[in-house]
Structures are given as C-alpha cells and as structure tokens.
Amino acid sequence: MRTNEKRRLRKRAQKASLKTRLRTVRALIAANDLAGAERVAPTTFGLIGKMRQKRVINRKRAARLQSRLQRSMNKLVPPASPEKPA
C-alpha cells in the first residue's frame, strides 16, 4: 500500500471523528445546554488544535471552527445585568 493512500485513509478517519465531535457540540448548543457544551467544548478545541498541528486540516479552517464554536457558545450565556448605582 502506498504511503499516500495510508495517509489519506488515516486523515479520512481523523476528519470523521472531528465531524462527529463538532456535531455533538453543535447539537448541545442548539438545545441551549450550556453545561453540556462547556463540558465537551475543551476537548473539542483540543482536538481541532491537534488536527491543525498534524496538518489534517488547514490552519485557517481550524481557527474558523474554533471561533465559530466559541461565538455560538457565548450567545448561550445570558448577558449580565448592569448594576444600578446606589
């Protein structure tokens, strides 16, 4: 088996696991489950970083994925009420 084909198959499996993880986090965000999303997000961010480091995904795509996930998680957080002066 050629090295190129081995790499292609390995990257394909890694991308599939990343897509599954992203789907899980997005489903939690869509369900407004902030606690669940905060529990799964750090490992997802780590996985995205690892995929970028191993050049499975492009660095700009990795940054875009992390940014979009974080922005959507930030929307779940209720805005802090401004303090009224005493």
Secondary structure, 3 states (H helix, E strand, C coil): CCHHHHHHHHHHHHHHHHHHHHHHHHHHHHCCCHHHHHHHHHHHHHHHHHHHHCCCCCHHHHHHHHHHHHHHHHHHCCCCCCCCCC
